[in-house]
Amino acid sequence: MAVQTTNTAGLSPTMQTYYDKKLLARLLPMLFHLKWAQKRPIPKNGGKTINFRQFTALPLATTALTEGVKPAGNALNMTQKTGTLAQYGDYIEMSDILDLTAIDPVLDETADLLGEQSAQTLDVIARDVLVAGTSVQYAAGRVSRATIAAGDNLTVDEVRKARRTLKRANVKPLDGGDYVAIIEPGTAYDLQSDPKWEEVSKYAGGKQIFDGEIGRLYGVRFVETSFAKKFAGAGAASVDVYATLVFGKDFYGMSDVESSGSVKNIIKPHGSAGTADPLNQIATSGWKAFFTVVRLEELACVRIEHTVSG
């Protein structure tokens, strides 16, 4: 059956005398780039900059003490990462005629649309911060993104190398004892053909399963999203390069202003705009968010850059 696409400027389909009132479901991505962040609120009137601080690990004390001699001791050293909050948002206008004549519950649908838009927007903003990390592994022994060629797909060996890197850096696994990888559907397709791949159904009984989790390899659990990063045409011969993030605990943090909520829905009814809307014709529904995402520990993530088979 053919699907008719209508220009929705003015939402004219809602004015028809009769039509099928069952709305079509939207195809939505699964969002994960905000899921494992450290969350730190900023108190109201506390400014728009946040510092994430941590003490530097002490060196091992492997020298034996001398009787009666006070050792040199150590001083506390602290590192910090700073993030500046920024504001994001959008809104939809609705006319008084629409409010009077629409058959669908437009305000409810508008709230759903805006909720989806806000979640996807913040997820992409977070993703782009995370994929800019400095710990990177190029598939098939390549030395840069520009040298990645067709066929340099993500393999089990590449996953094991990334896990080895995290283990050598003493990166703690996430809750559940494993690291997490965020992958694109094409990457999932390539990995699932390997005999070492464990379907989530085989180990789900003993672990809390993450939303979107599809399987496991060598202590790395994989979650799938169509919003995983793709560097379009960035490889050799303009091949698309995909980024798989493999990370552990405390890789990144996020913050929003306390009491504001991470996303606020704002509705302005007809007549609320004063002289800017003299005939009470326009209402709006929108969202606003004030937040930031900061990479806290570069060594806590390995970004594997690779291609996919299709």
Buried (B, 14 or more C-beta within 10 A) or exposed (E): EEEEEEEEEEBEBBEEEEEEEEEEEEEEBEBBBBBBBBEBBBEEEEEBEBEBEEEEEEEEEEEEEEEEEEEEEEEEEEEEBEBEBEEBBEBBEBBBEBBEEBEBEBBEBBBEBBEBBBBBBBBBBBBEBBBEBEBBBBBBEBEEBEEBBEEBBBBBEBBBBBBEBBEEBEBEBBEEEBBBBBBBEBBBBBBEEEEEBEEBEEBEEEBEBBEBBBBBBBBBBBBBBEBBBBBEEBBBEEBBBBBBBBBBBBBBBBBBBEEBEBBBBEBBBBBEBEEEBEEEBBBBBBBBBBBBBBBBBEBBBBBBBBBBEE
